[in-house]
Amino acid sequence: MKRGDIVVVSSQGDYGKPRPAVIVQSDALAAADSVLVSLLTSDMTEAPLYRLMLQPDAGNGLRAPSQVMVDKIVAIPRAKASAPIGSLDQAAMIALNQMLAVMIGIAD
């Protein structure tokens, strides 16, 4: 499991149904018992600053058009994440990194 991988998780609370999520935590923290993920949804919202649009393809393993909800980052136990079903390509990772920087306030 590495940064950019897409896994299936069940977070607690309102977003608790099993859903894909992308690993956003640094690979340098692989020994941690939890991992930070950004949840995905197929319920589209017009929010280009913090919702990354993904089309399903063989590389990401998604079955429907989805958005990475950069505004929905959660920590989950590693043991509660599935094996990766796919991963983001380089262009999507660059866009995700930019959105994360805006969301947490470190963008220039």
Phi, psi and omega in degrees: 000122181222167181304131181096346176290147174255125181235169174254131182225164169233103178276169179275163175085209186296339184252029191280353179289153177302130182206156175292154176210151178255136177290123179247353181285147179300141175295340179293345181254031183297339181279349180293146181281348175240166181219141177275130178230156171248122186289152176251155177219153172258003176270098189288139177230138177280094181209071187297345178280336184217017174230113181268119181281132177232135172262143180295140174204174183297331182285325183262346176075006181282153179256348182215155173306137186217163173237136170283122180272087182298340177275003180233075178259129181225154173263131178230152174297136179306323182295342181264005176259141178288171168297152180303137175262348180174193178206162177282146175280175186299318180296319179293322178295320178297315179296318179298315179301319179294318179294320177298319179298319177294314185298319183263002171086026178247011178282147177283000000 
